[in-house]
Every structure is written in structure tokens, then in C-alpha cells.
Amino acid sequence: MLVNQFTAEYVLVRGIIYMFSYTGLICLFYFFLALSIGGVQFIAHPFSIAIEVLGAIEILFYLFWFLPYRHYLHSQKPIFPPPLLRNERAELFDKTLGTVRDVELFVKGWMGGAGLEDLRREDVKLWLLWALWDREGIPGNDEEELEGYVDRVEAALGREIKGGWGKAKGIRLSFGKFEVSHRSLMFYLIIGFIDFATSMTLLISGFRFYRQPRRAFFSSFPLRPLTLLAPKQSASPNFSYFHRPHKSPNHRPLVFIHGVGVGLFPYLLFLSKIPKDVGILAIEVLPTSSRITRGLPLPLDIMCEFGDIVTQQNLPNFVMIGNSFGTFFTRQFLDSQYLSSRMHSIIMLDPVTVLLGMPDTAANFTTRVPVEANEWELWWAAQTEPDIAFNLSRRFCWREHVVWKEDLVGKPVTLIMGGKDCIVNPIAIASYITRDYPTPDGELERERWTKSIETWTGEGLELVWLEGYDHGQWLMSSKVLPKITKIIESYCTIAHTTSAAQQSTSSDNTRYNSKPYCSANRSRRERRRGRSGALLGSSLQVLESAVHAEMSGYGRRGRWWRGRRRDILNPPSASAQPQYCAPT
């Protein structure tokens, strides 16, 4: 949730940044000031001693933790999913270029704002190697294909791109050096307190916590007592979650994934507005929650682990809701036949995954110099937060998270976004959703978009435009939040008159979930392996279970599985099979 562009909020944001970034120096300044004014008597006062001890701890924390940790993050190499085939690269290039109406602005954005006179062919090739090949260096055997893409860019620009190297420096998130700013130890302790208070609030509200394995207790700081104390374990080794049991026969449950910030804390009011008998599965993404923890898994592993979580809670028919960074995982829900067959509808709050091929989001996170209060908040809380910056730069592959308009056809989908969103280009996204392509003159349609929250029907692909709202500001709006809650309730409501085709689909979905995930007759070893008896319905599923029984996933004996997993889970003729992958 971003602040407004007022002077008072600007002073507040900058004050918080200085206080939590330079806590040690502030305490050191107090020590010398107290010594110069009152001498030894002042610095020997109990209050002064507390300030001096805090300052010493903070300085040691900066020298012996932050500096080595920053070096460690910068030294990590990016990890990518299996590379695309040539025809897949061509399709991705065509799709991206097909959404561009101002090619010159598009090229300038990805080239860090450089003018076309500074652009050369090799600069474009280097950027394309990152965007389509997930690599850098010399083109090698891909020279011919690269030349073809550069020729296409030339034709779209209507001008020749000179050979050689120029001054333009393209935005390549996976290979550029990302900026990291310091957070004091006191800041992390406050985050730990907020996390604990949020957990207690959710538990009191009827949620149950499903922890990561207890061996992960020391892999996240601030430490989470519930990782040791909670009796229930998540089916995913990388994602913990809160679950409120579903009790309403007339509604669908929700699967909610939060955005960057401090976990589920900003969403407590939002979650409390959902009817109490509607089940909620709120997945925690700790690497984007202002914590020191492990990096995100690869997208295919994320898809598999989300499938494990959905199966563990036996959700055959749910509504998927993602906010901000949480919308990046929409791609995994759509690509998984298992998850997609159970997902009734999608609500994307502050979507950042649509038109991800445009340079706006990447530029706003890398090259924009903050000026206003909301930009400074975004810069410190997300752009330069160590783990968030690391995951966006070294664990994020844009092509695995981008969502195209045609991907959203076939299910009820609603995109809810603010008209003043400072992370994405809201006009381009809104015109792309409503008119098939982004246009720079979307201002002409603002009046129609503004009325969308009143004319929303819940059928097909729809846009809800929040005029005057920035990224995430709807969370604390007493005017808009009830209307968004009403949209969610509408998607959750199950119509009593269901067509025969819908009943057949519902029957097909539920037969794979005839048993709960952790049934009592499964051995402890089988639960660790993540097998599910509900999947033994076809030779493909038997093969998948056998592979999982033999291989133990990434980083251990099953490193070859990185390339083979997709082939097994997405066979050309498996359109009628639910896609699923048990945890490794």
C-alpha cells in the first residue's frame, strides 16, 4: 500500500528511511552530542547507555552481517527454467511486439531511456539474449536468429539501426547489478513482532497455520516461533500458509497470494471482510516479505508446490486472488492443468503480470530515481530491500510469469487497478484489456473505465478502474474495499442452476480429490515424498509418481529432472489429464 504524494507523507517516508537505515550512526551521533554537552555524567545515564548499546549492536550488524550479505547476494548467479525452443522464442517475440503501438518508446524504455541515435545492433542483440535466451555473452550459433529479430525491430521503427556497439545500456534484470539498501536490526525485530501479531490475529480469527518443515526454522530471519510450535505442516517445503476451513455449501473457497511488503499484515482488514463461512487459503511468500530467507524456487516448482497445497486442503473449486507480486503466480495456476481445472475464476488486484513485456514495470524498479513520497516508499520497501531485489533480479524469469489477454479467456476474470498506479502503466493495461491493444490515448476512455466498478457484471474478462488510487491504496479505502469484497463474494457464490456441462466438469474435478491429501493410511515416508493416491488414474500419472519416488528433485540426485519435468507434466495429448506434481 503506497502513500499519497503529499508533503507530510513525504517527510514521514523519508524520516522512516533515515531512521531504519542509519540507526547505528544516529546512536553514535547521540553519543558524541551527549559527551560534548554533559560529559561523562550524561553518557553514563541509563538512557544513554541503552542508546549506546543499541548503536554498537547496529554498527556491528552493519559491518559483520549486511556488508557480507550484500556481497553474497551480488555474487549469486541467476537461475533460469529450461530454455525455449526456436519456435517458442519466435512466438514470444511476435506476441510482445504485437502489443506495442509506439515501438520507439518501447525500445527507449528497455534501453534505459537512451536515444535511438545511441542505439546499435549489438546493444539490441545483448538485450534479446537476456529476454529470449536467458543468457549473455556472444551470440554464437544464434547470430542468424538474432539478426532476424533486429531486422524486425528496424522494420517496426522505420529506421536503420547502425552496426557495432553504442552507448545504450539495456535493462537486463538477471545480469545487471541490483541496488540494495541497509535495514537495521531494530527494523527486522519490528518485522518479527508484526509477523507474530499477524499470525496470532489470524489464529484467533479461525485460521490454522501450516508451517514449513521445522528444519527451515533457522533459514528465515526474524525467526518464526510457529515454525517450531505449529502442529500442522504444509505440503510445500517452501511455502507456509494460513487456512480457514470452508463451511458454506453455497460458496467457493478462496486462494489468496499477497504482494511485496510485510506478508499478510496489510491484508488483515481485507480478509476480515470475507464472509466467515467462506474458506480462505492464504499462501505466504516469505522471500518478498521483508525477511532474510531463501530465494524463490523456479516457476515449475512453484506450480507443483501450489498444487500440493491445494490438494492438501481438498479444494476442487476455488477462486484465485492475487495482489501485486502475487499476480505473477497467475501464470502458474493457468499453466497447470491440475490447478486450472479447479480454478473457477481469477481476481487480479493491482496486476503487474499483464503486459510484462513492456518496459514500465522493469524501469520503475531499476532506473527510476525516486522523487515523490510514493516513489521513495517503493524504492526503499521493495526496489532496494535485499531479498526482494535479489529475487526480482536473480530468481525471476519474466517469460514464465507474463500473462496475455488470450490466456484469460474462458474463465471469469476481473482486473482491479488504480488509475494512478506508479509501478505499471495503468492506461496501457486498461486499454489492452478492453480494446485488445495498449494505446497512449487511453485518457479518452477514463470516464467509461471510472464507471466500471458500478457496471461490473462478473462475466468474462472485465476491468475495474479505481480512479485516483495508487498501487494498493484500495486496502484502506472505506469507499472501495466493500465494493471489491462484493465482487469477490459474487465470484464465490455458486449458482443453483448449473448446466449439464458444468456439472460434468465439477464431477471430473472432484473425483481426483476423493481422499484428503494426508490420509491416515499413508505412511510417513510417503507423505514426505508427497505421493497422492488420487493421481493413480492413468499411465502418465503412474509414471509421474514413479519418477518422484526415484528422484529427489533439484540440487540432489535429480538435477536432470529440471529439463524432463515439463515434458512429463505437459504432454501434447494430455489436455484431459489434471496436471499435478507432488513435492520433492
Residue pairs with C-beta under 8 A, 6 or more apart in sequence:
1 261
1 266
1 471
1 472
1 473
1 475
1 476
2 374
2 377
2 378
2 422
2 470
2 471
2 472
2 473
3 9
3 12
3 13
3 373
3 374
3 377
4 373
4 374
4 470
4 473
5 372
5 373
5 374
6 373
9 373
10 372
10 373
10 376
12 373
13 373
13 376
13 377
13 380
14 373
14 376
17 376
17 380
18 26
19 26
20 183
20 184
20 186
20 187
21 181
21 182
21 183
21 184
21 380
22 184
23 54
23 55
23 58
23 184
23 185
23 186
23 187
24 55
24 56
24 57
24 58
24 59
24 61
24 62
24 184
25 59
26 55
27 51
27 52
27 54
27 55
27 56
27 58
28 55
28 59
30 48
30 51
30 52
30 55
31 43
31 48
31 51
31 52
31 55
34 42
34 43
34 48
35 42
35 43
42 48
43 49
43 52
54 186
57 185
58 184
58 185
58 186
61 184
61 185
62 182
62 184
66 182
66 183
69 292
69 386
70 180
70 386
73 180
73 386
73 389
73 390
73 394
74 177
74 178
74 180
76 295
76 390
76 394
77 394
78 134
78 174
78 175
78 393
78 394
78 395
79 295
79 298
79 394
79 395
80 134
80 174
80 298
80 397
81 134
81 298
81 299
81 300
81 397
81 400
81 562
82 562
82 563
82 566
83 133
83 134
84 92
84 132
84 133
84 399
86 145
89 132
89 133
89 145
92 132
92 399
93 132
93 149
93 152
95 357
95 404
96 357
97 103
97 152
97 153
97 156
98 437
99 355
99 357
99 358
99 432
99 437
99 438
100 106
100 156
100 358
100 438
101 437
101 438
101 439
101 440
102 440
103 153
103 156
103 157
104 116
104 157
106 358
106 359
107 116
107 119
107 124
107 153
107 157
108 114
108 115
108 116
109 171
109 358
109 359
109 360
109 363
110 127
110 170
110 171
110 359
110 362
111 118
111 119
111 123
111 127
111 168
111 169
111 170
111 171
112 168
112 169
112 170
112 171
112 363
112 367
113 363
113 367
114 166
114 167
114 168
114 169
116 157
116 159
118 166
118 167
118 168
119 161
119 166
119 168
120 161
120 162
120 163
120 164
120 165
120 166
120 168
121 150
121 161
121 162
121 163
121 164
122 163
122 164
122 165
122 166
123 165
123 166
123 168
123 169
123 170
124 149
124 150
124 153
124 161
124 170
125 139
125 146
125 150
126 136
126 170
126 172
127 170
127 171
127 172
128 146
128 149
128 150
129 135
129 136
129 137
129 139
129 142
129 146
130 136
130 170
130 172
130 173
130 174
130 175
131 172
131 398
131 399
132 149
132 399
133 142
134 174
134 397
136 172
136 175
139 146
150 161
153 161
154 160
154 161
171 359
171 362
171 363
171 366
171 367
173 362
173 366
173 392
173 393
173 396
173 398
174 393
174 394
174 396
174 397
176 366
176 393
178 366
178 389
178 390
178 392
178 393
179 383
179 384
179 389
180 384
180 385
180 386
180 389
180 390
181 380
181 384
181 385
181 386
183 290
183 385
183 386
188 221
188 222
188 291
188 292
189 222
191 222
191 262
191 289
191 290
191 291
192 222
192 223
192 224
194 262
194 263
194 265
195 222
195 224
195 262
195 263
195 265
195 289
196 224
196 225
197 265
198 263
198 264
198 265
198 268
199 209
199 224
199 226
199 242
201 268
202 209
202 242
202 264
202 268
202 271
202 282
203 209
205 244
205 271
205 272
206 244
206 245
206 276
207 242
207 243
207 244
207 280
207 282
208 232
208 242
208 243
208 244
208 245
209 226
209 230
209 232
209 240
209 241
209 242
210 230
210 232
210 233
210 234
210 235
210 240
210 241
210 242
210 243
210 309
210 312
211 224
211 226
211 227
211 230
211 232
211 233
211 234
211 240
212 227
212 233
212 234
212 236
212 237
212 238
212 239
212 240
213 233
213 237
214 227
214 228
216 227
216 237
217 223
217 224
217 227
217 228
219 293
219 294
220 227
220 286
220 291
220 292
220 293
220 294
221 291
221 292
221 293
222 291
227 240
234 240
234 241
234 309
234 312
235 305
235 308
235 309
235 311
235 312
235 517
235 518
235 530
235 583
236 305
236 306
236 308
236 309
236 583
237 305
237 583
238 294
238 296
238 297
238 301
238 302
238 305
239 283
239 284
239 285
239 305
239 306
239 309
240 284
240 286
241 281
241 282
241 283
241 284
241 309
242 264
242 280
242 281
242 282
242 284
243 279
243 280
243 281
243 282
243 313
244 279
244 280
244 281
245 279
246 253
246 277
246 278
246 279
246 315
247 277
247 278
247 279
248 275
248 277
248 278
248 279
249 494
250 493
250 494
251 275
251 277
251 278
251 489
251 492
251 493
251 494
252 278
252 317
252 318
252 319
252 344
252 491
252 492
252 493
252 494
253 278
253 279
253 280
253 281
253 315
253 317
253 318
253 319
253 492
254 274
254 278
254 279
254 280
254 281
254 318
254 319
254 320
254 321
254 488
254 492
255 281
255 283
255 310
255 315
255 318
255 319
255 320
255 321
255 343
256 267
256 271
256 280
256 281
256 282
256 283
256 321
256 322
256 323
256 326
257 282
257 283
257 285
257 321
257 322
257 323
257 326
257 327
257 329
258 264
258 266
258 267
258 282
258 283
258 284
258 285
258 289
258 323
258 324
258 325
258 326
259 288
259 323
259 324
259 325
259 326
259 350
259 472
260 288
260 289
260 324
260 325
260 381
260 382
260 385
260 388
261 288
261 289
261 290
261 381
261 382
262 289
262 290
263 284
263 286
263 289
263 290
264 271
264 282
264 284
266 472
266 475
267 282
267 323
267 475
269 475
269 476
269 481
270 475
270 481
270 485
271 280
271 282
273 481
273 482
273 485
274 280
274 485
274 488
274 489
275 489
278 489
278 492
279 313
279 315
281 309
281 310
281 313
281 315
281 318
283 306
283 309
285 296
285 325
285 326
286 293
287 293
287 294
287 295
287 296
287 387
287 388
287 391
287 395
288 325
288 387
288 388
288 391
290 381
290 385
290 387
290 388
291 387
292 386
292 387
293 387
295 387
295 390
295 391
295 394
295 395
296 302
296 391
296 395
296 396
297 305
297 554
298 395
298 397
298 554
298 562
299 331
299 332
299 397
299 400
299 401
300 565
300 566
300 569
300 581
301 553
301 554
301 584
302 329
302 332
303 332
303 333
303 335
303 336
303 339
303 581
304 580
304 581
304 582
304 583
304 584
305 583
306 329
306 332
306 333
306 336
306 339
307 336
307 338
307 339
307 579
307 580
307 581
308 517
308 530
308 581
308 582
308 583
310 318
310 338
310 339
310 342
311 513
311 517
311 532
311 534
311 580
312 516
312 517
312 518
313 517
314 513
314 516
314 517
315 342
315 513
316 342
316 506
316 509
316 510
316 512
316 513
317 342
317 344
317 506
317 509
317 510
318 342
318 343
318 344
319 343
319 344
319 345
319 346
319 347
319 488
319 491
319 492
320 330
320 333
320 343
320 345
320 346
320 347
321 346
321 347
321 348
321 349
321 488
322 328
322 329
322 330
322 346
322 347
322 348
322 349
322 351
323 349
323 350
323 472
324 349
324 350
324 352
324 423
324 471
324 472
325 352
326 349
327 348
327 349
327 350
327 351
327 352
327 353
327 354
327 403
328 352
328 353
328 396
328 401
329 401
330 346
330 348
330 353
330 403
331 353
331 400
331 401
331 402
331 403
331 407
332 339
333 339
333 340
333 343
333 346
334 340
334 403
334 407
335 570
335 579
336 569
336 579
336 580
337 570
337 574
337 575
337 577
337 578
337 579
338 512
338 578
338 579
338 580
339 579
340 579
341 505
341 508
341 509
341 578
342 509
343 411
344 411
344 412
344 491
345 411
345 412
345 413
345 414
345 491
346 408
346 411
346 412
346 413
346 414
347 413
347 414
347 416
347 487
347 488
347 491
348 354
348 413
348 414
348 415
348 416
349 416
349 417
349 474
349 484
350 416
350 417
350 418
350 421
350 423
350 471
350 472
351 403
351 415
351 417
351 424
351 429
352 361
352 423
352 424
353 401
353 402
353 403
354 402
354 403
354 404
354 405
354 415
354 424
354 429
354 432
354 433
355 424
355 425
355 428
355 429
355 432
355 438
356 398
356 401
356 402
356 403
357 398
357 402
358 425
358 428
358 438
360 423
360 424
360 425
360 428
361 423
361 424
362 398
364 378
364 422
364 423
364 424
365 382
365 383
365 392
365 423
366 383
368 375
370 376
370 378
370 379
372 422
374 422
374 470
374 471
375 422
378 422
378 423
378 471
382 388
383 389
405 432
405 433
405 436
405 461
408 461
409 460
409 461
412 458
412 459
412 460
412 491
413 460
413 461
413 462
414 456
414 458
414 461
414 462
414 463
414 464
414 487
414 491
415 429
415 433
415 461
415 462
415 463
415 464
416 464
416 466
416 474
416 484
416 487
417 424
417 426
417 429
417 430
417 463
417 464
417 465
417 466
418 426
418 466
418 468
418 469
418 470
418 471
418 472
418 473
418 474
419 426
419 446
419 449
419 450
419 465
419 466
419 467
419 468
419 469
420 426
420 468
420 469
420 470
421 469
421 470
421 471
422 470
422 471
423 471
424 471
425 438
426 465
427 438
427 439
427 440
427 442
427 443
428 438
428 439
428 440
428 442
429 438
430 442
430 445
430 449
430 463
430 465
431 437
431 438
431 439
431 442
431 445
432 438
433 461
433 463
434 445
434 449
434 463
435 445
446 465
446 467
449 463
449 465
449 467
450 465
450 467
452 462
452 463
452 464
452 465
453 464
453 465
453 466
453 480
453 483
456 462
456 464
456 487
458 487
458 490
458 491
464 484
464 487
466 473
466 474
466 480
469 477
469 480
474 480
474 481
474 484
475 481
498 506
512 534
512 535
512 537
512 578
513 534
514 534
515 533
515 534
517 532
518 527
519 533
522 531
522 533
529 548
529 549
529 582
530 548
530 582
530 583
530 584
531 545
531 548
531 549
531 582
532 545
532 580
532 582
535 541
535 544
535 545
535 578
535 580
535 582
536 542
536 545
538 577
540 568
540 571
540 574
540 577
541 577
541 580
543 568
544 568
544 569
544 580
544 581
545 582
547 561
547 564
547 568
548 581
548 582
548 584
551 557
551 558
551 560
551 561
551 584
552 558
552 584
553 561
553 584
554 561
554 562
554 584
558 584
561 584
565 581
569 579
569 580
569 581
570 579
571 577
